[in-house]
Amino acid sequence: MDFMKWLNSLDELLYEVMSWLLFFPLTLWRAVFRPIEIMEQIEREAALPDDQQYAALLSPPLFLALALLLAHSVATVLGQTDEIIANRHGLAGLVSDNGSALVLRVIVFASFPLFLAARLVRRSGIALDRGALRQPFYEQCYPAAVFALAVSIGTSLGMDGHPQARSAGHILLLLGIVNYWSVEARWFAKVLAIGPLRAAGIVSVGILEGAVFVFVVGFLFTR
């Protein structure tokens, strides 16, 4: 009986993992070229039962984690070693393998949707609590995943030995930052019904908060 349960669990797990091969590129395509549309869809799906949500997309946290896994794979292909894993001093001693390094990166990049979602909730005049924060955070994970992928791959290419790869990495890094800021400004302007300049200012503060968090984490794990 236990063996049959194990087989059923394996069947479900195998299907789930293999479905990522199809739905990750589909979700990535929409997150890159139709970011506002995909965020609006997640807003609508919040009213659906849990088993009917994300039927045609990867769930937001999973999409963010897989984007960072892809970026880590690119760095590995380029022969680059994770500096945090190699560093055994201070808090870096807690990150001893690729799995823990990936978890740390997910936490770091998840800070951007967290700070932006919190700022969006407060600007909407809603009391900030776990219930109010959850849906905006999930919506923010899609553009954050594209941002994380562009920044991570751009940084990896920027450290490559070939001049063409370095140039491509710098361009990708810049495009990732500009695109993320632009998408968020459009989303804030739409949701809060405010002007684009005001929305851009609010977004800039939220992204700055995330950048400060990244800097602090980086300092603690690399000192």
SEVO-147334 format. One record per residue (C-alpha): residue number from 1; chain; x, z, y negated; residue in one letter. Coordinates in Angstrom, 1 decimal, always signed. Each point is the difference from the previous one (the first is absolute). Example, Ala and Ser with C-alpha at 12.3 -4.5 7.8 and 13.67 -1.06 7.14 Angstrom:
BEGIN
@pos=1 | unit=A | c1=+12.3 | c3=+7.8 | c2=+4.5 | code=A
@pos=2 | unit=A | c1=+1.4 | c3=-0.7 | c2=-3.4 | code=S
***
This chain:
BEGIN
@pos=1 | unit=A | c1=+0.0 | c3=+0.0 | c2=+0.0 | code=M
@pos=2 | unit=A | c1=+2.8 | c3=+0.9 | c2=-2.4 | code=D
@pos=3 | unit=A | c1=+1.8 | c3=-3.2 | c2=+0.9 | code=F
@pos=4 | unit=A | c1=-3.1 | c3=-2.1 | c2=-0.8 | code=M
@pos=5 | unit=A | c1=-0.3 | c3=+1.8 | c2=-3.4 | code=K
@pos=6 | unit=A | c1=+3.6 | c3=-0.8 | c2=-0.6 | code=W
@pos=7 | unit=A | c1=-0.6 | c3=-3.7 | c2=+0.8 | code=L
@pos=8 | unit=A | c1=-2.9 | c3=-0.1 | c2=-2.3 | code=N
@pos=9 | unit=A | c1=+2.0 | c3=+1.6 | c2=-2.8 | code=S
@pos=10 | unit=A | c1=+2.8 | c3=-2.5 | c2=+0.6 | code=L
@pos=11 | unit=A | c1=-2.4 | c3=-2.9 | c2=-0.2 | code=D
@pos=12 | unit=A | c1=-1.4 | c3=+1.2 | c2=-3.3 | code=E
@pos=13 | unit=A | c1=+3.5 | c3=+0.7 | c2=-1.4 | code=L
@pos=14 | unit=A | c1=+1.3 | c3=-3.4 | c2=+1.1 | code=L
@pos=15 | unit=A | c1=-2.9 | c3=-1.9 | c2=-1.6 | code=Y
@pos=16 | unit=A | c1=+0.4 | c3=+2.0 | c2=-3.2 | code=E
@pos=17 | unit=A | c1=+3.8 | c3=-0.7 | c2=-0.3 | code=V
@pos=18 | unit=A | c1=-0.3 | c3=-3.7 | c2=+0.9 | code=M
@pos=19 | unit=A | c1=-2.8 | c3=-0.4 | c2=-2.5 | code=S
@pos=20 | unit=A | c1=+2.5 | c3=+1.0 | c2=-2.7 | code=W
@pos=21 | unit=A | c1=+1.8 | c3=-3.3 | c2=+0.6 | code=L
@pos=22 | unit=A | c1=-3.0 | c3=-1.8 | c2=-1.2 | code=L
@pos=23 | unit=A | c1=-1.5 | c3=+2.3 | c2=-2.6 | code=F
@pos=24 | unit=A | c1=+3.2 | c3=+1.0 | c2=-1.8 | code=F
@pos=25 | unit=A | c1=+0.8 | c3=-3.5 | c2=-1.3 | code=P
@pos=26 | unit=A | c1=-3.7 | c3=-0.5 | c2=-0.8 | code=L
@pos=27 | unit=A | c1=-0.1 | c3=+3.3 | c2=-1.9 | code=T
@pos=28 | unit=A | c1=+3.3 | c3=-0.8 | c2=-1.7 | code=L
@pos=29 | unit=A | c1=-1.2 | c3=-3.4 | c2=-1.1 | code=W
@pos=30 | unit=A | c1=-3.1 | c3=+1.5 | c2=-1.7 | code=R
@pos=31 | unit=A | c1=+1.9 | c3=+2.9 | c2=-1.5 | code=A
@pos=32 | unit=A | c1=+2.5 | c3=-2.4 | c2=-1.6 | code=V
@pos=33 | unit=A | c1=-2.4 | c3=-2.8 | c2=-1.2 | code=F
@pos=34 | unit=A | c1=-3.3 | c3=+1.8 | c2=-0.3 | code=R
@pos=35 | unit=A | c1=+0.9 | c3=+3.6 | c2=-0.8 | code=P
@pos=36 | unit=A | c1=-3.1 | c3=+0.8 | c2=-2.1 | code=I
@pos=37 | unit=A | c1=-2.3 | c3=-1.4 | c2=+2.6 | code=E
@pos=38 | unit=A | c1=+1.5 | c3=+2.0 | c2=+2.8 | code=I
@pos=39 | unit=A | c1=-0.3 | c3=+3.2 | c2=-2.0 | code=M
@pos=40 | unit=A | c1=-3.6 | c3=-0.8 | c2=-0.8 | code=E
@pos=41 | unit=A | c1=-0.7 | c3=-0.5 | c2=+3.7 | code=Q
@pos=42 | unit=A | c1=+1.5 | c3=+3.4 | c2=+0.8 | code=I
@pos=43 | unit=A | c1=-2.2 | c3=+1.6 | c2=-2.7 | code=E
@pos=44 | unit=A | c1=-3.1 | c3=-1.6 | c2=+1.7 | code=R
@pos=45 | unit=A | c1=+1.0 | c3=+1.0 | c2=+3.5 | code=E
@pos=46 | unit=A | c1=+0.2 | c3=+3.6 | c2=-1.0 | code=A
@pos=47 | unit=A | c1=-3.8 | c3=+0.2 | c2=+0.5 | code=A
@pos=48 | unit=A | c1=+0.3 | c3=-1.3 | c2=+3.6 | code=L
@pos=49 | unit=A | c1=+0.3 | c3=+2.1 | c2=+3.2 | code=P
@pos=50 | unit=A | c1=+3.6 | c3=+0.7 | c2=+0.9 | code=D
@pos=51 | unit=A | c1=-0.1 | c3=-2.3 | c2=+3.0 | code=D
@pos=52 | unit=A | c1=-1.0 | c3=-2.9 | c2=-2.1 | code=Q
@pos=53 | unit=A | c1=+2.6 | c3=+0.3 | c2=-2.7 | code=Q
@pos=54 | unit=A | c1=+3.0 | c3=-2.3 | c2=-0.2 | code=Y
@pos=55 | unit=A | c1=-1.4 | c3=-2.3 | c2=+2.6 | code=A
@pos=56 | unit=A | c1=+1.8 | c3=-3.0 | c2=-1.5 | code=A
@pos=57 | unit=A | c1=+3.0 | c3=+1.8 | c2=-1.5 | code=L
@pos=58 | unit=A | c1=+2.6 | c3=+2.6 | c2=+1.0 | code=L
@pos=59 | unit=A | c1=-0.8 | c3=+3.5 | c2=-1.3 | code=S
@pos=60 | unit=A | c1=+1.8 | c3=+0.7 | c2=-3.3 | code=P
@pos=61 | unit=A | c1=+2.5 | c3=+2.7 | c2=+1.3 | code=P
@pos=62 | unit=A | c1=+0.8 | c3=-2.1 | c2=+3.0 | code=L
@pos=63 | unit=A | c1=+0.6 | c3=-3.1 | c2=-2.1 | code=F
@pos=64 | unit=A | c1=+2.4 | c3=+1.9 | c2=-2.2 | code=L
@pos=65 | unit=A | c1=+1.9 | c3=+1.4 | c2=+3.0 | code=A
@pos=66 | unit=A | c1=+0.3 | c3=-3.4 | c2=+1.7 | code=L
@pos=67 | unit=A | c1=+1.2 | c3=-1.6 | c2=-3.3 | code=A
@pos=68 | unit=A | c1=+2.8 | c3=+2.5 | c2=-0.2 | code=L
@pos=69 | unit=A | c1=+0.8 | c3=-0.5 | c2=+3.7 | code=L
@pos=70 | unit=A | c1=+0.3 | c3=-3.7 | c2=-0.7 | code=L
@pos=71 | unit=A | c1=+2.3 | c3=+0.7 | c2=-2.9 | code=A
@pos=72 | unit=A | c1=+2.1 | c3=+2.3 | c2=+2.2 | code=H
@pos=73 | unit=A | c1=+0.3 | c3=-2.8 | c2=+2.6 | code=S
@pos=74 | unit=A | c1=+1.2 | c3=-2.4 | c2=-2.6 | code=V
@pos=75 | unit=A | c1=+2.7 | c3=+2.5 | c2=-1.1 | code=A
@pos=76 | unit=A | c1=+1.0 | c3=+0.4 | c2=+3.7 | code=T
@pos=77 | unit=A | c1=+0.2 | c3=-3.8 | c2=+0.5 | code=V
@pos=78 | unit=A | c1=+2.3 | c3=-0.1 | c2=-3.0 | code=L
@pos=79 | unit=A | c1=+2.3 | c3=+2.5 | c2=+1.7 | code=G
@pos=80 | unit=A | c1=-0.6 | c3=+2.8 | c2=-2.6 | code=Q
@pos=81 | unit=A | c1=+0.2 | c3=+3.6 | c2=+0.9 | code=T
@pos=82 | unit=A | c1=-2.5 | c3=+2.6 | c2=-1.4 | code=D
@pos=83 | unit=A | c1=+2.0 | c3=+2.1 | c2=-2.4 | code=E
@pos=84 | unit=A | c1=-2.3 | c3=+3.0 | c2=+0.5 | code=I
@pos=85 | unit=A | c1=+0.5 | c3=+0.0 | c2=+3.8 | code=I
@pos=86 | unit=A | c1=+3.8 | c3=-0.4 | c2=-0.4 | code=A
@pos=87 | unit=A | c1=+0.0 | c3=+2.9 | c2=-2.5 | code=N
@pos=88 | unit=A | c1=+0.0 | c3=+3.4 | c2=+1.7 | code=R
@pos=89 | unit=A | c1=+0.1 | c3=+2.2 | c2=-3.0 | code=H
@pos=90 | unit=A | c1=-2.8 | c3=+2.1 | c2=-1.4 | code=G
@pos=91 | unit=A | c1=-3.6 | c3=-1.2 | c2=+0.8 | code=L
@pos=92 | unit=A | c1=+1.4 | c3=-3.3 | c2=+1.3 | code=A
@pos=93 | unit=A | c1=+0.7 | c3=+1.9 | c2=+3.2 | code=G
@pos=94 | unit=A | c1=-3.7 | c3=+0.0 | c2=+0.7 | code=L
@pos=95 | unit=A | c1=+0.0 | c3=-3.8 | c2=+0.2 | code=V
@pos=96 | unit=A | c1=+2.0 | c3=-0.8 | c2=+3.2 | code=S
@pos=97 | unit=A | c1=-1.6 | c3=-3.2 | c2=+1.2 | code=D
@pos=98 | unit=A | c1=-2.0 | c3=-3.1 | c2=-1.0 | code=N
@pos=99 | unit=A | c1=-3.3 | c3=+1.7 | c2=+0.7 | code=G
@pos=100 | unit=A | c1=+0.5 | c3=+2.9 | c2=-2.3 | code=S
@pos=101 | unit=A | c1=+1.5 | c3=-2.3 | c2=-2.6 | code=A
@pos=102 | unit=A | c1=-3.1 | c3=-2.2 | c2=+0.1 | code=L
@pos=103 | unit=A | c1=-2.3 | c3=+3.1 | c2=-0.4 | code=V
@pos=104 | unit=A | c1=+2.0 | c3=+1.0 | c2=-3.1 | code=L
@pos=105 | unit=A | c1=-0.3 | c3=-3.5 | c2=-1.5 | code=R
@pos=106 | unit=A | c1=-3.8 | c3=+0.0 | c2=+0.6 | code=V
@pos=107 | unit=A | c1=-0.2 | c3=+3.4 | c2=-1.8 | code=I
@pos=108 | unit=A | c1=+2.1 | c3=-1.3 | c2=-2.8 | code=V
@pos=109 | unit=A | c1=-1.9 | c3=-3.2 | c2=-0.6 | code=F
@pos=110 | unit=A | c1=-3.4 | c3=+1.7 | c2=+0.6 | code=A
@pos=111 | unit=A | c1=+0.7 | c3=+2.1 | c2=-3.1 | code=S
@pos=112 | unit=A | c1=-0.8 | c3=-3.1 | c2=-2.2 | code=F
@pos=113 | unit=A | c1=-3.6 | c3=-0.4 | c2=+1.3 | code=P
@pos=114 | unit=A | c1=-0.4 | c3=+3.8 | c2=-0.1 | code=L
@pos=115 | unit=A | c1=+1.0 | c3=+0.4 | c2=-3.7 | code=F
@pos=116 | unit=A | c1=-1.9 | c3=-3.1 | c2=-1.0 | code=L
@pos=117 | unit=A | c1=-3.1 | c3=+1.0 | c2=+1.9 | code=A
@pos=118 | unit=A | c1=+0.1 | c3=+3.5 | c2=-1.5 | code=A
@pos=119 | unit=A | c1=+0.3 | c3=-1.5 | c2=-3.5 | code=R
@pos=120 | unit=A | c1=-2.9 | c3=-2.3 | c2=+0.7 | code=L
@pos=121 | unit=A | c1=-2.3 | c3=+2.8 | c2=+1.2 | code=V
@pos=122 | unit=A | c1=+0.8 | c3=+2.1 | c2=-3.1 | code=R
@pos=123 | unit=A | c1=-0.6 | c3=-2.9 | c2=-2.3 | code=R
@pos=124 | unit=A | c1=-3.3 | c3=-0.6 | c2=+1.7 | code=S
@pos=125 | unit=A | c1=-1.2 | c3=+3.5 | c2=-1.1 | code=G
@pos=126 | unit=A | c1=-0.2 | c3=+1.2 | c2=+3.7 | code=I
@pos=127 | unit=A | c1=+1.3 | c3=+3.4 | c2=+1.1 | code=A
@pos=128 | unit=A | c1=+3.2 | c3=-0.6 | c2=+1.9 | code=L
@pos=129 | unit=A | c1=-0.3 | c3=+1.3 | c2=+3.5 | code=D
@pos=130 | unit=A | c1=+0.9 | c3=-1.3 | c2=+3.5 | code=R
@pos=131 | unit=A | c1=-3.4 | c3=-1.7 | c2=+0.4 | code=G
@pos=132 | unit=A | c1=+0.2 | c3=-1.9 | c2=-3.3 | code=A
@pos=133 | unit=A | c1=+3.6 | c3=-1.0 | c2=+0.5 | code=L
@pos=134 | unit=A | c1=-0.3 | c3=-1.5 | c2=+3.5 | code=R
@pos=135 | unit=A | c1=-1.7 | c3=-3.3 | c2=-0.7 | code=Q
@pos=136 | unit=A | c1=+2.1 | c3=-0.9 | c2=-3.1 | code=P
@pos=137 | unit=A | c1=+3.1 | c3=+0.9 | c2=+1.9 | code=F
@pos=138 | unit=A | c1=-1.0 | c3=-2.3 | c2=+2.9 | code=Y
@pos=139 | unit=A | c1=-0.7 | c3=-2.9 | c2=-2.5 | code=E
@pos=140 | unit=A | c1=+3.4 | c3=+0.5 | c2=-1.6 | code=Q
@pos=141 | unit=A | c1=+1.9 | c3=-0.3 | c2=+3.3 | code=C
@pos=142 | unit=A | c1=-0.4 | c3=-3.8 | c2=+0.2 | code=Y
@pos=143 | unit=A | c1=+1.8 | c3=-0.9 | c2=-3.3 | code=P
@pos=144 | unit=A | c1=+2.4 | c3=+2.8 | c2=+0.7 | code=A
@pos=145 | unit=A | c1=+0.9 | c3=-1.5 | c2=+3.4 | code=A
@pos=146 | unit=A | c1=+0.7 | c3=-3.4 | c2=-1.6 | code=V
@pos=147 | unit=A | c1=+2.1 | c3=+1.8 | c2=-2.6 | code=F
@pos=148 | unit=A | c1=+1.9 | c3=+2.0 | c2=+2.6 | code=A
@pos=149 | unit=A | c1=+0.7 | c3=-3.1 | c2=+2.1 | code=L
@pos=150 | unit=A | c1=+1.3 | c3=-2.0 | c2=-3.1 | code=A
@pos=151 | unit=A | c1=+2.1 | c3=+2.9 | c2=-1.2 | code=V
@pos=152 | unit=A | c1=+1.5 | c3=+0.9 | c2=+3.4 | code=S
@pos=153 | unit=A | c1=+0.8 | c3=-3.6 | c2=+1.0 | code=I
@pos=154 | unit=A | c1=+1.2 | c3=-0.8 | c2=-3.5 | code=G
@pos=155 | unit=A | c1=+2.4 | c3=+2.9 | c2=+0.1 | code=T
@pos=156 | unit=A | c1=+1.3 | c3=-0.9 | c2=+3.4 | code=S
@pos=157 | unit=A | c1=+0.6 | c3=-3.6 | c2=-1.0 | code=L
@pos=158 | unit=A | c1=+1.6 | c3=+1.2 | c2=-3.3 | code=G
@pos=159 | unit=A | c1=+2.6 | c3=+1.9 | c2=+2.1 | code=M
@pos=160 | unit=A | c1=+0.8 | c3=-3.0 | c2=+2.2 | code=D
@pos=161 | unit=A | c1=+3.4 | c3=-1.7 | c2=-0.2 | code=G
@pos=162 | unit=A | c1=-1.3 | c3=-3.5 | c2=-0.8 | code=H
@pos=163 | unit=A | c1=-0.6 | c3=-0.8 | c2=-3.7 | code=P
@pos=164 | unit=A | c1=-3.1 | c3=-2.0 | c2=+0.7 | code=Q
@pos=165 | unit=A | c1=-1.5 | c3=+2.9 | c2=+2.0 | code=A
@pos=166 | unit=A | c1=+0.8 | c3=+2.5 | c2=-2.8 | code=R
@pos=167 | unit=A | c1=-1.6 | c3=-2.3 | c2=-2.6 | code=S
@pos=168 | unit=A | c1=-3.1 | c3=-0.4 | c2=+2.1 | code=A
@pos=169 | unit=A | c1=-0.1 | c3=+3.8 | c2=+0.5 | code=G
@pos=170 | unit=A | c1=+0.1 | c3=+0.7 | c2=-3.7 | code=H
@pos=171 | unit=A | c1=-2.7 | c3=-2.5 | c2=-0.7 | code=I
@pos=172 | unit=A | c1=-2.2 | c3=+1.4 | c2=+2.8 | code=L
@pos=173 | unit=A | c1=+0.5 | c3=+3.5 | c2=-1.4 | code=L
@pos=174 | unit=A | c1=-1.0 | c3=-1.0 | c2=-3.5 | code=L
@pos=175 | unit=A | c1=-3.0 | c3=-1.9 | c2=+1.2 | code=L
@pos=176 | unit=A | c1=-1.1 | c3=+2.9 | c2=+2.1 | code=G
@pos=177 | unit=A | c1=+0.1 | c3=+2.4 | c2=-2.9 | code=I
@pos=178 | unit=A | c1=-1.7 | c3=-2.3 | c2=-2.5 | code=V
@pos=179 | unit=A | c1=-2.7 | c3=-1.0 | c2=+2.6 | code=N
@pos=180 | unit=A | c1=-0.8 | c3=+3.6 | c2=+0.8 | code=Y
@pos=181 | unit=A | c1=-0.3 | c3=+1.0 | c2=-3.6 | code=W
@pos=182 | unit=A | c1=-2.2 | c3=-3.0 | c2=-0.8 | code=S
@pos=183 | unit=A | c1=-2.3 | c3=+0.6 | c2=+3.0 | code=V
@pos=184 | unit=A | c1=-0.4 | c3=+3.6 | c2=-0.8 | code=E
@pos=185 | unit=A | c1=-0.7 | c3=-0.7 | c2=-3.7 | code=A
@pos=186 | unit=A | c1=-2.7 | c3=-2.4 | c2=+0.9 | code=R
@pos=187 | unit=A | c1=-1.6 | c3=+2.4 | c2=+2.5 | code=W
@pos=188 | unit=A | c1=+0.1 | c3=+2.9 | c2=-2.5 | code=F
@pos=189 | unit=A | c1=-1.5 | c3=-2.2 | c2=-2.7 | code=A
@pos=190 | unit=A | c1=-2.8 | c3=-1.0 | c2=+2.4 | code=K
@pos=191 | unit=A | c1=-0.8 | c3=+3.4 | c2=+1.5 | code=V
@pos=192 | unit=A | c1=+0.2 | c3=+2.0 | c2=-3.3 | code=L
@pos=193 | unit=A | c1=-1.5 | c3=-2.8 | c2=-2.1 | code=A
@pos=194 | unit=A | c1=+2.8 | c3=+0.2 | c2=-2.6 | code=I
@pos=195 | unit=A | c1=+2.2 | c3=-2.5 | c2=-1.7 | code=G
@pos=196 | unit=A | c1=+3.1 | c3=-1.5 | c2=+1.7 | code=P
@pos=197 | unit=A | c1=+2.5 | c3=+1.6 | c2=-2.3 | code=L
@pos=198 | unit=A | c1=-1.4 | c3=+3.5 | c2=+0.5 | code=R
@pos=199 | unit=A | c1=-0.2 | c3=-0.6 | c2=+3.8 | code=A
@pos=200 | unit=A | c1=+3.6 | c3=-1.2 | c2=+0.0 | code=A
@pos=201 | unit=A | c1=+1.1 | c3=+3.2 | c2=-1.8 | code=G
@pos=202 | unit=A | c1=-1.8 | c3=+2.2 | c2=+2.5 | code=I
@pos=203 | unit=A | c1=+1.5 | c3=-1.9 | c2=+2.9 | code=V
@pos=204 | unit=A | c1=+3.5 | c3=+0.3 | c2=-1.5 | code=S
@pos=205 | unit=A | c1=-0.3 | c3=+3.7 | c2=-0.1 | code=V
@pos=206 | unit=A | c1=-1.2 | c3=+0.2 | c2=+3.6 | code=G
@pos=207 | unit=A | c1=+2.8 | c3=-2.3 | c2=+1.2 | code=I
@pos=208 | unit=A | c1=+2.5 | c3=+2.1 | c2=-2.0 | code=L
@pos=209 | unit=A | c1=-1.2 | c3=+3.1 | c2=+1.8 | code=E
@pos=210 | unit=A | c1=+0.6 | c3=-1.7 | c2=+3.3 | code=G
@pos=211 | unit=A | c1=+3.4 | c3=-1.1 | c2=-1.0 | code=A
@pos=212 | unit=A | c1=+1.0 | c3=+3.5 | c2=-1.0 | code=V
@pos=213 | unit=A | c1=-1.2 | c3=+1.3 | c2=+3.4 | code=F
@pos=214 | unit=A | c1=+2.1 | c3=-2.7 | c2=+1.7 | code=V
@pos=215 | unit=A | c1=+3.0 | c3=+1.0 | c2=-2.1 | code=F
@pos=216 | unit=A | c1=-0.4 | c3=+3.7 | c2=+0.9 | code=V
@pos=217 | unit=A | c1=-0.3 | c3=-0.8 | c2=+3.7 | code=V
@pos=218 | unit=A | c1=+2.9 | c3=-2.3 | c2=-0.1 | code=G
@pos=219 | unit=A | c1=+2.1 | c3=+2.6 | c2=-1.7 | code=F
@pos=220 | unit=A | c1=-0.9 | c3=+2.7 | c2=+2.5 | code=L
@pos=221 | unit=A | c1=+0.7 | c3=-2.2 | c2=+3.0 | code=F
@pos=222 | unit=A | c1=+3.2 | c3=-1.7 | c2=-1.2 | code=T
@pos=223 | unit=A | c1=+1.9 | c3=+2.7 | c2=-1.9 | code=R
***
